[in-house]
Amino acid sequence: MNKPKMENLVEGKTYAWCACGKSTNQPWCNGSHKNTQVTPQVFKVEESKISAMCMCKQTKNPPYCDGSHAKIV
């Protein structure tokens, strides 16, 4: 998927963003990276907010979308 997914992130909660692209629970990690050298981006949310989560896995600001999907051919 080449466009971000809007997610409601909850203050104080820790999330694991899938960086390998293999998870069936995108954008969240489900452990599918086990046979890769890629690890999820684990982060804790400081304040509740709706965020654009990167789905193309090309962002320079993981786990958030930075518009990199627009440059994919």
Sequence and secondary structure as in RCSB ss.txt:
>XXXX:A:sequence
MNKPKMENLVEGKTYAWCACGKSTNQPWCNGSHKNTQVTPQVFKVEESKISAMCMCKQTKNPPYCDGSHAKIV
>XXXX:A:secstr
  S EEEEE TT EEEE SSS  SSTTB  SGGGGSS   EEEE SS EEEEE SSS  SSTTB  SGGGG  
